[in-house]
């Protein structure tokens, strides 16, 4: 379509601006861009489609840049300078002579001179990530229009439609009027309807709403742990979605049986109405359950911060731990819906969502911090070998995620091995304090046979000899 062709041309010009000026420009002059579309359409495409997509792409690169730097063996000063350059988009264009770092822990502001070697390193890291990722192609992008090209009007006489969309065409003075019937969810969602509309590839038309964040007062922070018995467990001890997997398994088995029968008959699943209907019902069930559970959690706790397992780790967990008839549909339908719902509550309630590394959280005691694979007695039962703390295994895991929310600024977030080192260090720090003085003699015996603590014996012995 013409608008996608135009979007590609505008994107090429925006990349030119990025590499020469250091940023994209939503209001850039694009009269030189040749297109069959009017100038109004061109500027709408640039402002609402091209630049937001490119900015989102660069934002992901920035996140990856931070991960690489934090997980590197560079000096602390170099890391801080590189993170400053990344934050201020200074990979290619020089804007600052000094890097400013705010040390919140010690309440101080530090300044560092930026060396040419650090600038070159930042440029190399950025270009490496950029070259290894596919740039947005705009081949399947949805059409987003504002009041310049599509005007939303209230019907005056028509009773069968809720809105009219006055859509501009290539021929001046000859618009198209599209009747619109609003979905029930549109009104329930709340918020203020804007003059933006989105037209998908399948012809679906959506009116964009502006959601004002709702202020809620409740828990300061809660964590959610994914389990095999129930979908989510909170750090407060509540279990959510206890029948979700059972229902998903029931649907999945029906679909698998039907698919095998169709294959024996030489019929493609895409040609079967029953197969399509079962798949649709399964998809809707998972999506509705995910949304219902998250809504219930927000209503129950009204948290300011939700801590959740890193979604990349969660994806691997689905692939490795879950029964095959469940994991396929959870990954296919639930994973995306979970991401969308978390983004929705961030926008609607200003809830901060923090993803943490869950490695070894199921083996770590949330009371004393001791990590041992023997702590987890079964899928549901946790009992610490050191302090004797007993709890539901999923509840214990969720409590550990809360403490890991404070690891986010550390490089230990990004590696399973380094997460274990961080957990061991946290435990040894606890053990050196007065609170756990009575556990030191028992701990010495356990640590000597625990492979997780190899290489830490010298550190352990010192506090125990006090």
N, C-alpha and C positions, 0 to 999 in steps of 0.2 A: 504493500500500500504506500501511497505517496507520503503520508506523515512519517512512516518508518524510514523511508529513503531520506527524507529531509532531516530526521533525527540523527541519522548516521553522519550526514554532512556537517550538521551543527556540532556533533560530538568531536569530529576531526578538528574543527576550529577551536573548540574548547580545550582539547589536548595541546594545541599550539600555544594557547594562552597560558596553560599550566606550566609548560616547560620553559616559556620565555619570561613569564611574570610571577610564577610561583603559586597561582591559584586559578580556579574557574571563576567565571563572571556571569551571573544570571541575566544581567542587563546589558551584555555586550552588544555592540552594533553588528547586526548580521544581515544588513541589506545586500551585501555582496553574495550571500548564499542563494543559489539558483534553485527555485522550486515552483511547482504549479500552485502551491498554496499561497494564500494571501499573507501579507506581513503580520497580520494579527495572529494567524495560525502559527507562523514561524516563531514569533516571540513567545507565544503560549507554550509551544513545544520546548523551547530553550529553557524557559523559567520553571515549568512544572514537571518536565519529563527528563530532559537530558542532564542538566546540571545536578539535580537531586540524586540521580542514579550514579553519576560520576563521583559526587561527594561521598556517597555511601561506600563506593568501591575504595576510595582513598582512605576512608575511615577504617575499613577492614585491614588495609595495608598498614596503617598506623598501629593497630592492635597487634598485628603480627610482628612489626618492627619492635614493639615494646617487649613482646615475649622473647624474641631472639636476644635482645640486649640484656634483659633481666636474667636470662638463663645462661649467659656467657661467663667466661672467666676474666673479663676485663676488670680493671681497677674500679673502685667505687666512684672516683671522680669522673672517669671516662663514661661510666654508665649514666651518671647524672647529666653530663653534658649531652650525650646522645639522646637521652629521653627528653631533654629540653628542646633540642633541635627538632625532634620528632613531633613534640606537642605543638610547636610553633610553625610547622610545615617548612622548615629550613633545610631540607635535604639538597635542594638545588640552588636556591637563591639566598644570598647573604643578607640578613636583616639585623642581626645582633652581634655585638662584639663580646658580650659576656653572657654566661648562662646563669640563671637565677634558680636556686633550689631552696624550697621552704622545708625546713626540718620541723615538722609539727610536734614530734616527740619532745624535742628540747626547746621548742618555741624560738627558733632562730632562723634567719634568712642568710644563705650563703651565696656568694658569687664566685664563678670560676671563669678564667680566661679560656676562650674557645680556640684551640690550636688548629692549624691547617690539616694536621693528620686526623683530627677528630671530625672535621668537616668532610674530608675525603672518605672516611669510614662510614659516616652517615649516608653519604651519597651512594656508596657501593652497596650497603645493606638495602637501601630503598630500591635501587635499580635491580638488585637481585630478586627481590620479592615481586616487583612489577613485571619483570621478564618471565617469571615462572607462573604468573597468574593470567588467566584469560581476561582481557578487557571486555566490558559490556558491549554487546553487538547491536542491541536494539532491534533484533529480528522479530521478537514476539512481545514487544513492549505494548502495554495497554495505552489507549488514547485518553489523555487527561485534558479537559477543556475548562476554561473559566468563562466569566461573563462576557469576555470579548468575542467569544466564538459560540458559546452555548448559554442561553439565558433560561433560567428556571422560572416558570410563571405559574401562579395559582389559577385553576380553572374557574371560569365565571359561570358557565351554564352546565358543562358536562358533569354528570353525576357518577359516571363509571370510572373516572380517573381522578387521581389525587394531584397530579402535576402535569404540566406541558413543558417540554424542552424545545426551545426555539434554536435550532441548529443552523449555523451559517453554512453556505455551500460555495462552490467555485463561482457560481453565477450571482453577481451582486443584486440584491433586492429580491432574491428568490430563496428564502430559508425553508427548512423542513421542520415540521412540528411533530414531535414524538410524544405520544401519550404514555404516562407513567403511572403504574399502580404500586404504591408503597408496600413493602413487606412489613409484617407485624413487628419483626425484630428492630426495624428502623426506629420505631417510636419508643420501644423499650430501652434501646441503647442509650437514650438520653443525649445531651449535647445540643449544639446549635448547628442547623443545616447551613452549609456554605454554598457559594455559587460555583463550586467545583464539581464536575461529574467525571466519572471514569467509565470508559467503554472497553470491555474485555474483548479478547479474540473471538470468543463464542457469541458476541453480541450482547452480553449481559451489561446492563447499565446500572451504575451505582452513584448515588448522590453522597458526596463526602461530608462527614460531620466533624465539627470542631468540638473536642471533648475538653472541658475545663476540669483540671484535677480537683478531686474531692478531698478535703482534709478529714482524715480519720485519726482517732486517738485510741490506741490499744497497746499491744505488746511492742516493745522496742525492737526485738529481733526474734525470729523463729527460723528453724531449719527444717527442710523436708527431705526425707530419705526414701529412695525407691526400693521396693522389696519384691520378693517372689510370692509372698502370701497375700499382701495387700499392695495397692498401687503406691500410696504415699503414707509415710509415718512422720508425725511432727515431733519436734524436740520437746513438746509438752506432753507427749504420750498418747495422742489420738491417732487412730488408724482410719485411713480413708480408702475407699474403693476395694473393700474386701471381697466383693463378688465380681469385680470387673474381669479378672483373668478367667474365671469360671465361665462367664458369658462369652468372652472372646473365644475361648477354646471350643465352646459349643458351636458358634458361628463358623469358626475356621475348619472344624471337622466336617461340617455340612458342605462347605465350599470345596474342600479337598475331595470328598466323595463324588460330588457332582462333576468336578473337573476330570477325575479319572474316568467316569462314565462317558463323558463327552469325548474324551480322547479315544476310548475304545470304539465309539461310533463314528470317529473321524470328523467330529464337529468342533470348530474353534470356540473357545469360551466367549469370545466377543460376539458370537452369533446366537448365544443363548440368552433369552430374556430372564430366565430364572437365575442364571449365574450373575447377570448384571444387577438384578434386584437384591440378591443375597449380599453381593459386594457393597452395594449402596447402603443397605441396612446396617452392615457391619461398620462401614466408615462413619455413618451418622451416629451409631451407638458410641463408638470410641470418642468421637469429637464432642458429643454431648456430655459424656461422662467426665472427660478431661476438664471441660469448661465448668461443669457442675461442681466438681471437687475443688477446683481453684476458687470459684466463687464462694463456696462454703468455708474454705480456709480464711479468705479475706474477711468474710462476715463474722466468723468465730473469733479471730485473733485481732483483726484490724492492725496488722503489723506495719512498722515503718520500714523494716528490712526483712526480706526473705532470702535465706541462704539455701542454695540448691546445688546438687552435684553438677559438675561441669558437663554440659550437654554432649560434648564429644566423648567423654568417658561414659556417659549414659548410653550413648549409641553402641559403644563396644560392649557394654554390659548386656544390652539386649541381645547382641549377636552371640555372646559367649554363654550366658547363664540361663536364658529363658528357653523353654521348650519350643521347638521349631514351629509348631502350629500357632504359637502365640507371638513369637518374636517378629515374624514377617509382617503381621498386620499392625502390631504396636509401632514398629519402625516406620511402616508405610503411612499410617494414618495418625497415630498418637504423637509421634515426635514433632511433626510440623505444627500440629494444633497446639501442643504445649508451648512451643516457642511463640506462636501468635498470641496465645492467652497471656503469657508472662509479659509480653510487650504491651498488651492491652491494659493490664493492671498498672504497669509502670506509668502509662500515659494518663489513665483515669484517676488513679489514687495517689500518684507520686510515690509509689512504693519502690524502694531500691531493691533490685534483684541482683544478688551476688552469686556467681558460680565459683565453686571451689573444687580442688582436687580431692576426690573421695578415697584415694589409695590408702589401704590399711585402716580405714575408719571403722570397718566392721570388726577388726581385731584389737582395737584400742579401747582401753577402759576410759569412759568419760568421767570417772571419779578421780583416778590418780594419774592417768595418762600412760600406763604401762601397755605396751604393744606386744602381743604374743598370739600366734596362730591358734594356740590351744585355749585361748580365752573364749572363743566362740564354740560352745559345746554342741550346738545344733543350729539348724536354720532359724529357729525362733528363740533359742536360749543363750544368754551371755553370762559368763561368770568369770571375774578377774582372778587369775592365779595368784596375784600379789595381795591385793587388798580385800578380796572376797566379794566385791560389789556384784550384785545380781540384777539383771534387767531383761526386758524384751530386747532381742538383738537389734531390731530395727530402731527402737527408741534410743538405745545406746548409740547406734550409728548416727542418728539425727543430731544428738547432743554433741557429738564430736565435730559435726559440720559447723556448728555455731562457733566453736573456737577457731576453726580454720578460716572463718571470714576475715580474720586479722592477718592471714598469710598472704592475701591477695597482692600486696605490694612487693612480695618477696619472690625471688627466682624459684623458690621451692615449689611454687604452684604448678610449674610446667613439666615436671618430671616425676615419674613414679618413684624412682630411686631417691631423688632428692627430697620427696615428700616423706619417705621413711626416715631419712637422716634428720629432717626437721622435727618429726614426731619423737624420735629418740632423744634429740637435744632438749625438747620441751619437757620430756619425762625426767631426764637427768637434772634439769633445772629445778623441777618440783621436788625431786628426791633430796636435793641439797638443802631444802628449807626445813624449818622447825616442824611444820605440819606433818611431814612424812618421816620424821626421825625414827619412829618406832618400826618402820618398814625396811630400814636400810640393811639389817642383817639378813632378812629373808630375801631381799632384792639381790644381794650379792650372790647368793646361791642360784637364783633363777637366771640372772644375767650371764653367768658363766656358761650356761648351756643353751642360751638363746642366740641363734645365728643373726638375728637382727641387730645385736649389740656388739658384734665383732668389730674391733678397731676402736672401741670406746672404753676399754677396760681402765686405762689410765685416768680418764676423766671421772669414771665412776668411783674409783678407790679414794680419791682425794677428799670429796665431801663426806665419805663414810668414816674417815679417820679423825674427823673433828671431835 
